Amino acid sequence: MASGSDSKIFRKIYLGIIIFIAISLPLSKSTMTQGMALLLALWIWSDFQISVALRFFKQKGLFTGTFLLVKYFYVLAKESIIEKTTLFFRNKPAVVFASIYLMGWLGLLFTGNFPKATDVLRIKFPLLLFPLVFASLDPVNKKEFRTIMLFYVAALFAGTIIGTAKMISGNFVDVRQFSPFISPVRFGLNITFGIFGLLYFLAKDTSFRFWQKGIMSFLVLWFVWFLVKMESVTSLSLLVIILLGMLFWQGMRSKKRVVKFTTVFLLVAIPLGLVFYLKNEIYQMTHVKASACIFIPKKTVLGHPYVFDTVHYGIEDGRYVGAWLCLPELKQAWNERSTFSFDGKDKNGNPIAITLIRYLTSKNLKKDAAGVSKLSQKDIQNIENGIANSCYVNHPGLHSRLLVMVKGWQVYQKTGKAGGSSILQRYEYLRAAFQVIRKNFWTGTGTGDLFDALGHEYIRLNAGLENYVGFLAHNQYVDTFAAYGIFGFLWFLFALVYPPVKTKSFHDYFFVVFYLIMLGSMLSDDTLETHAGVTLFSFFLSLLMFGKEKSNAVQSG
């Protein structure tokens, strides 16, 4: 056992490493890995005593002392691994939770692509590491957990500042670049959990002063604004759904009728309001106002005739894309301003002509020489980069996101190709995955073969997913069923439910909101198939179930 002073040092280092990992979750995949390596080293040599190590050199000299130090490290590692592994195996919920990782090893029995299977097991190692460590070391107390969360929120804020700087600079072609370090989906999930953490500190934690809560209130609004600008549909949806669930839970527990009535009213009004907003937005995007067609000039400023095509080009953001179109002028004017040929393709592989026409439409410019002359050099670069609507980069947000969805749906209706919309892509991913499940119902494809099996189905479906071979189903539950079969899928569900029930973690506010965020995210994303996703999932769930004092539990009810 470590001495008292060494034990205090160990405790500080342990907390420091946990904070280091928490900070890394939204900011750096490489430091996530480094943090896990430090945590594993600390777990192995937690009983190390500096006084013992120094005694070797004082009594035996440099050469013999070095030899004894190496032996000391070996003995400590051996004893520590045996002792802590024993503690881990006595913790049945932790073992069951870690078995999600062990499923990957069993899946090797049915895989043929061992290099890919090895890569999957490497990525998912946090599923074993965090429950193993947190279940066999002393849990953090309430004050320590608060410190962890505050550093985590600070890291989130730093990440959003960097993303906002990217946004303000205008030097981006996709809102996904607002998350420069990890996937924007994972970044959004981190921010969502940070928002709920701040809401707890604002409503329940009395240790903060008024001005500190003022800063936290600002951060909540800032994070919500950033999610909107980053077009994080998944994160915003989870935020609204969980908040409505919390409203329902608290409202129904009240004994006052007026509170219950208000709760029911809000639970009905808010979803209806969102539906009305979406319906109105989509209508405005897909219909042209009658006033827009009252005056239609027949010729350009240069005297060439316009084409007013309301059929072939369709409607985008309430405007006819084929209105006021003069292709000869457009071609000449474009070729004078860009090295990308009018008859060629943009960087996304789409015809430059179509991208240019749509871009001019989005800026409410006529598709002629005069319209091209009004484009800035930045506009020209945007078109060359394949940005077909100025709103995508000049006004990122929910309206822009909805424009992409509507356009993707229009293309899908005409061509059956889903490449233009992430939602339609997910639909086709699921179609392919269900075919894989049908063919591998009992045993699954195995740990490494899922990518190949899905890629084959993407090509076979001919739905425009040929460029997405290597992508999974964007649904963790379906991915698990396809990879490990019906029995693996059922065990996966059991491993998600049994540990929190057994550890009574559903009484912990932080656990409940994070658990719901993770389970919800897995409906639309491969959360456990990426380094950032699986680390986020396993770190906080393991910490909240096994690495945090139960006296620190915050009643969610």
DOTI-508994 format. One record per residue: x, y negated, z negated of N, C-alpha, C in turn. Coordinates in steps of 0.2 Angstrom, whole numbers, plus 5000, padded with zeros to 4 digits. Each point is the difference from the previous one (the first is absolute). Layout:
% DOTI-508994
XYZXYZXYZ/...
This chain:
% DOTI-508994
500450065000499649945000500449945000/499849955003500449935000499949974994/500549964998500049964994499549945001/499849974994499549945000500249955005/500649985000500249945005500050035007/500250065001500050035007499350015002/499650024995499350015002499649935002/500249954997499749935002500349985007/500650015001500349995006499750045006/499950064998499650045005499349985002/499749984994499349975001500049945005/500449964999500149945004500150015007/500550055001500250025007499450035003/499650054996499450035003499549955002/499849954996499549955002500349965006/500649995000500349965005499950045007/500250065000499950045006499350005003/499550014995499350005002499849945003/500249944997499949945003500349995007/500650025000500450005007499650045005/499750064998499650035005499349975002/499749974995499449965001500149945004/500649974999500149945005500150025007/500350065000500250035007499450025004/499550024997499450035003499749955006/500049944999499749955006500649975004/500650014997500649965003500550045004/500150064998500650045003499950074999/500050045006500050075000500750034998/500649975001500650024998500150004993/499849944997500149994992499550054997/499450025003499650054997500450064999/500450025005500450065000500550004995/500349945000500649994995499750004993/499449974999499750004993499850074998/499850045004499850074999500750044998/500549995004500650034998500349984993/499949944998500249984994499650034994/499350005002499650034995500150084999/500250035005500250074999500650014996/500549965002500650004996499949994993/499649954998499949984993499650064997/499550035003499750064998500550054998/500550015004500450064999500549984994/500249945000500549984995499849954994/499350014999499749964995500350004993/500450064998500350014994500749984999/500249975006500749985000500249954994/500650014997500249954995500749975001/500049945001500649965001500650024995/499850004994500550014995500450075001/499650055002500350075001500449995006/499849975005500550005006500649964999/500049954996500649964998500550044996/499750044995500450044996500450055004/499850025006500450055004500649975002/500049945002500649965002500549984994/499749984995500449984994500450064997/499650065000500350054996500550055005/499850005006500350055005500449965006/499949945000500449975006499649995006/500349975005499649995007499950075003/500550045002499950065004499550054996/500150024994499650044997499349974998/500049944999499449964998499550005006/500349995006499650015006499750065001/500450064999499850065001499450024995/500149984994499450014995499449965001/500149945003499449955002499650045005/500450035005499650035006499650064997/500450044995499650064997499449974996/500149954997499549974996499449985004/500149975006499549995004499650065003/500450055001499750075002499650034995/500250004994499650034994499449964999/500149935000499449964999499450015005/500350015006499550015006499750064999/500350064999499850064999499450004995/500249984994499650004994499349965001/500249945003499449955001499550035005/500350035006499550025005499650064997/500350044996499650064997499549974995/500249964996499649974995499449965003/500149965005499549955002499650045005/500250055004499650045004499550044996/500350024994499550044996499449964998/500249934998499549964998499549985005/500350005006499549995006499650065001/500250065000499650055001499450024995/500249974994499550004995499449955001/500149955004499549955002499750025006/499450044999499650035006499849955005/499749944998499849955005500649985004/500649994997500549975004500250065005/500050064998500250065005499550005005/499449994999499550015005500049945005/500249944997500149945005500650015004/500550034997500650015004500050055005/499550054999499850055005499849985007/499849935000499949975007500650015004/500649994997500650005003500250075002/499950054995500150075001499650035006/499549975001499650035006500449995007/500449955000500449995006500550065001/500350034994500450065000499650065002/499450014998499650055002499950005007/499949945003499849995007500650025004/500650014998500550025004499950075003/499650044996499850075002499750005007/499749955002499649995006500249955005/500649974999500249955004500550035005/500149975006500550025005500549945001/499849944998500549955001500349984993/500550034999500450004993500349934999/500349975006500349934999499549954998/499450005003499549964998499750014993/500050074998499750024993500549974995/500750005001500549984996499949934999/499849965005500049935000499349984995/499550045001499449994996500150014993/500450054998500150024993500549944997/500449985004500549944998499649944998/499549985005499649944999499550014993/499850064999499550014995500350024993/500750005000500350014993499849964994/499849945001499749964994499450044997/499650045004499550044997500250044994/500650035001500350044995500449964994/500449955003500449964995499749974995/499549965002499749954995499650044994/499650055002499650044994500550044996/500650025003500550044997500349954994/500249945003500449954995499549974995/499449985002499649964995499750054995/499950065002499750054995500550034995/500649985001500550034996500449954996/499949935001500349954996499549964996/500249964996499549974995499749955005/499349994999499649955004500149934998/499949965005500049924998499549984996/500149954996499449974996499749955004/499549974996499649955003500449945003/500449974996500449945001500550025006/500350065000500450025006499650005006/499450035000499650015006499849935003/499949954995499849945002500649965004/500650014997500649985004500150035007/499950065000500050045007499649965005/499349994998499549985004500249925002/500349974995500149935002500649995005/500550044999500550015005499850025007/499550055000499750025006499649955004/499649964996499649955003500549945003/500649994996500449955003500350025006/500250075001500250035006499549995006/499450014998499549995005499949935003/500149954995500049935002500649995004/500550024999500649995004499950035007/499750065000499950035007499549965004/499549974997499549965003500349935002/500549974996500349945002500450015007/500350065000500450015006499650015006/499450044999499550015005499749935002/499949964996499749935001500549965004/500650004999500549975003500050025008/500050065000499950035007499449985004/499549994996499449985003500049935003/500349954995500049935001500549995006/500550045000500549995006499750015007/499550045000499750025006500450055004/500650024997500450055004499850074998/499450025003499850074999499550015006/499950075002499650025005499450044997/500150024994499550044997500049994992/499449994997499949994993500350054996/500250065003500350054996500749984998/500349955003500649974999500049964993/499449984998500049974993500250044995/500150075001500350044995500650035003/500649964999500650025003500450064997/499850024994500450054997499750075000/499350014999499650065000499449995005/499750065001499450005004499549954997/499749965004499549954998499450034996/499850065002499550044996500250014993/500650034999500350014994500149944996/500249945003500149944997499349974997/499550015005499349984998499850044993/500150065000499850044994500449984994/500649995001500449974994499749934998/499849965004499749934998499350014997/499650055002499450024998500050024992/500550044999500150024993500349944996/500449965003500249944996499549954998/499550005005499449954998499650034994/499950075000499650034995500449994993/500750015001500449994994499949934997/500049955004500049934998499349984997/499450035003499449994998499950034993/500350064998500050024993500449954996/500649985002500349954995499649944999/499649985005499649944999499450014996/499750065000499450014997500150034993/500550044999500150044994500649994996/500549985003500749994996500049934997/500050004993500049944997500849974998/500550045002500649984999500349945005/499649995005500249945004499749944999/500449945001499849944999499549975005/499749944999499549985005500449985007/500649975000500349985006500350075003/500150054997500250065003499550035003/499450004997499450035004499849955006/500249944999499849965006500550025006/500650024999500450025005499750075003/499850044995499750075002499449995005/499649954998499449995004500249975007/500549965000500349985007500250065004/500450054997500350055003499450055003/499550014996499450045002499749975007/499949935000499849975006500550015006/500649994998500550005005500150075003/499950054996500150075003499450025004/499449974998499450025004500149965007/500249945000500149965006500550035004/500550034997500650035004499750075004/499650034996499750065003499549995006/499749944999499649985006500449985006/500549964999500549985005500350065003/500250054996500350065003499550055003/499449985000499450045003500050074997/500150014993500050064997499350034998/499750035005499350024999500050054995/500450055000500050054995500049974993/500549964999500149974993499449964998/499849965004499449954999499450044998/499950065004499450044999500150034993/500550034999500150034993499949954994/500349945001499949954995499349984999/499649995005499349995000499650064997/500150065002499650064998500250014992/500649994998500250024993499749944996/500049945002499749944996499350014999/499650035006499350014999499950064996/500450055000499950054995500149984993/500549964999500149974993499449964998/499749965004499449964999499550044998/499850055004499550054999500150034993/500650034998500150034994499949964994/500349945000499949954995499349974999/499649995006499449985000499550054997/500050065002499650054998500050024992/500649984998500150024993499849944995/499849945003499749954996499350014998/499849984994499350014998499649945002/500349955003499649945002499750015007/499349995001499750025006500249955005/500249944998500249955005500750015003/500450034996500650035003500050055004/499550054999499950065004499749975007/499549964999499749975006500549975005/500449954997500549975003500550055004/500250054996500550055003499750035006/499350035000499750035005500049955006/499849944999499949955005500749995004/500549994996500749995003500250075004/499950054997500250075003499650005007/499449975001499650015006500249945004/500149944997500149945004500750005004/500550024996500749995002500150055007/499850074999500150045006499649975006/499349984999499649975005500349945003/500349964996500349945002500650025005/500450054998500650025004499750035007/499550045000499750025006499749955004/499749954997499749945004500649965004/500549994996500649975002500350035006/500150074999500350045006499650005006/499350014999499650005005500049945004/500049944997500049935003500649995004/500650024996500649995004500150045006/499850065000500050055006499549975005/499549974998499549985005500349935004/500349964996500349945002500650025005/500450054999500550025004499850045006/499450035000499850045006499549965004/499849944999499549975003500249925002/499949985006500249935002499449964999/500149944997499549955000499749975006/499449995001499749985006500349945003/500249954995500249945002500750005003/500450064999500650015003500050005008/499450025002499950015007499649955004/499949944997499649955003500449975006/500649984998500449975006500650045002/500050025006500550055002500349975006/500649975000500449975005500150055005/500049995007500150055005500750005002/500449944999500750005002500549984995/500650025000500549974996500249935001/500449984996500349935001500449995007/500350065002500450005006499550025006/499450014999499550015005499950075002/500250054996499950075002499450024996/499650055004499450034997500150044993/499549994996500050044994499650075001/500250054996499650065000499750004993/499350014999499750004994499750074999/500550054998499850074999499850014993/499350024999499750014993499950084999/500350045005499950074999500650044999/500549995004500650045000500449994994/500149934998500549994995499749994993/499350005000499650004993500149944996/499850014994499949944995500550014994/500449954998500450004995500049944996/499850014993499949944996499549955002/499550025003499449965002500249965007/500550025004500149975006500150065006/499849985006500150045005500750005002/500350065000500750005002500249995007/499550015004500050005007499849935003/499849954996499849945002500549955002/499949965005500549955002500750035001/499950055005500650045002500249985007/500749995001500349995006500650035000/500050065003500650054999500649975004/499949975006500649985004500449954996/499649954998500349944996500350034993/499750054997500250034994500750045001/500050035005500650045002500649965001/499949955004500649955002500249964994/499549984996500249964994500450044995/499750064999500450044995500750025002/500150025006500650025003500549945000/499849945000500449944999500249994993/499750034995500149994993500350064996/500050065003500250064997500450045004/500550044997500450055004499650065000/499450014997499650065000499549995006/500150045005499650005006499250004999/499649965003499350004999499750075002/500450045004499750065002500350064996/500449984995500450054996499650014993/500450024995499750024994500349964994/499649994995500349974994500450054996/500349984994500450044996499650064997/499349995000499650064997499850055006/500249985006499850055005499449985004/499749954998499349985003500249955006/499550005005500149955005500149934998/500549965002500149934998499449965002/499750015006499449965002499550014996/499850064997499450004995500249974994/500650014997500249974994500049925001/500249975005500049935001499349975001/499550045003499349985001499750004993/500150054996499750004994500249954995/500749995001500349954995499749935002/500049985006499749945002499349994998/499650055000499350004998500049994993/500450034996500049994993500249924998/500349975004500249934999499549955003/499550035003499549965004500249965005/500550035004500349975006499850045006/500049965006499850035006500650045003/499850055003500550055003500249975007/500449955000500349975006500749974998/500249965005500749974999500049954994/499449964999499949954995500050044993/499750055000500050044994500750024997/500450035005500650034999500549944998/499949945003500449944998499949984993/499450014997499949984993500350054995/500250065002500350054995500749974998/500150014994500749994997500550055002/500649994998500550055001499950064996/499749994993499950054996499450045002/499549975004499550035003500250055005/500549985004500350045005500350064997/500449994995500350064996499550054998/499549974997499450044997499750055005/499949975006499750045006500550055002/500649985001500650055002500050064994/499949984994500050054995499450054999/499549985005499450045000499549984995/500049944998499549974996499449975004/499450035000499549985005499549954997/500149984994499549954997500449964996/500049935001500449964995499850004993/499450024999499750004993500450054996/500350065003500350054997500649974996/500449955003500649974997499949934997/499549965002499949944998499549994994/499550055000499550004994499950074998/500550044997500050064997499550004995/499650064999499550004995499450055002/499550004997499550055001499649995007/500049945002499749985006500450035006/500749994999500450035005500050085000/500050034994500050075000499350035003/499549964999499350025003500150005007/500349955003500149995007500350065003/500550024997500450065002499650065000/499650014995499550064999499550005006/499749945001499549995005500350025007/500549975001500350015007500250075001/500350034995500250085000499350045001/499549984997499450045001499749995007/500149945003499849995007500450045005/500650004999500550045004499850084999/499950024994499850074999499450025004/499549955000499450025003500150015007/500449965003500150005008500550055002/500550024996500550045002500150074996/499750004994500150054995500750004997/500449955001500649994997500049974994/500350024994500049984994500649954998/500450005004500749964998499949934998/499449975002500049934998499749984993/499850054997499749994993500250054995/500349984994500250054995499550044997/499349975000499550044997499850055005/500049995007499850055005500650055000/500649984999500550045000500050054994/499749984995499950044994499550055001/499549985004499450055002500350055004/500449995005500350055004500550044997/500449974995500550044996499650054996/499449984997499650054996499750065005/499849985006499850055005500550055001/500649975001500650055001500150044994/500049974994500250044994499550054999/499349995001499550054999500150065005/500349995005500150055005500650044997/500549974997500550044997499850044994/499649974996499750034994499650075003/499649995005499650055003500450065002/500649995003500550055002500450034994/500149964995500450024994499750004994/499450024999499549994995500350034993/500350065000500150034994500749984998/500550005004500749994998500349935001/499649965005500349945002500650015005/500349955002500550005005500750014997/500049994993500750004997500249934999/500550004996500349934998500349965006/500350035004500349965006499750005006/499550045001499750015007499449955001/499749964995499449965001500149955005/500649975001500249955004499950025008/500350065001500050035006499350025002/499650034996499350025001499649945002/500049954996499649945001500249975007/500749995001500249985006499750035006/500050075000499750045005499349985001/499649994995499349985000499949935003/500449964998500049935003500050005007/500550045003500050005007499450035004/499850064996499450035003499449965000/499949964995499449965000500049955005/500549985003500149945005499649944998/500149984994499749944997500449945000/500650005003500449945000500550014994/500150064997500550014994500650035002/500250005007500650035002500649974997/500049934999500549974997500150004992/499550044997499950004993500250074997/500350045005500250074998500549994994/500050044995500449994994499649964994/499449985002499649974995499550054997/499949994993499550054997499349975000/499650044997499349985000499749944997/500549974996499849944997499450014995/500050064997499650024995500350064996/500249984994500550054996499650064998/499450004999499650064999500050055006/499949975005500050045007500750025001/500549964999500750025001500150064996/499850004994500250054995499650075002/499449995002499650065003500350035006/500249965005500350025006500750044998/500449974996500650034999500050064995/499650004995500050064995499450045000/499549995004499450045001499549994994/499550045000499549984995500250014993/500450054998500250014993500549954998/500449975005500549954998499649934999/499449995004499649944999499750004994/499750064998499650004993500549994994/500650035001500549994994500249935000/500049975006500249935000499549954996/499450025001499449964997500050024992/500250064999500050024993500649964996/500650005004500649964997499949934999/499549975004499849934999499549994994/499650054999499549994995500250024993/500350065000500150034993500549964996/500649985002500549964996499649944996/499749955004499749954996499450024995/499750055002499550024995500350034994/500550045001500350034994500449954996/500349955003500349954996499649944998/499350005001499649954999500249935002/500250015006500349935003499449965003/499450035001499449965002499849954995/500350004994499849954995500549945001/500550005005500549955001499849965006/499949934999499849965005500550005006/500749994998500550005005500050075004/499950054997500050075004499450005004/499449984998499450015004500049965006/500249935000500049965006500650035004/500550024998500650025004499750075004/499750044996499850075002499549995006/499549954999499549995005500349975006/500549954999500449985006500350055004/500450054997500350055003499550055003/499550024997499550045003499749975006/499849944999499749965006500550005006/500649984998500549995006500150065004/499950064996500150065004499550025005/499449975000499550015004500249975007/500449955000500249975007500749995001/500450044996500749995001500450074998/500650015002500450064998500449974994/499749994995500449974994500650044998/499950065000500550054997500650025005/499949975006500450035006500649955001/500049944996500549955001500449994994/500649985000500449994994499749944996/499849955003499749944995499450034997/499650035004499350024998500050064994/500450055001500150054995500349984994/500549955001500349974994499649964996/499649965003499549964996499550044997/499750055003499550054998500350044993/500650035001500250044995500349964994/500349945001500349964995499549984995/499549975003499549974995499550054997/499850055004499650054997500350044995/500750025001500450034995500149964994/500249945001500149954994499449994996/499449995003499449994997499750064996/500150065003499850064997500450034995/500750005001500550044996500549954997/500149945002500649964998499849944996/499350004998499849944996499650024994/500149974995499750014993499250005001/499750054997499350005001499749944995/500349984995499849954996500049935004/500350005006500049955005499550005005/499550054999499550015005499549944999/499849985006499549945000499350035002/499549994996499450035001499749975006/499950045005499749985006499250005000/499850034995499250004999499849954994/
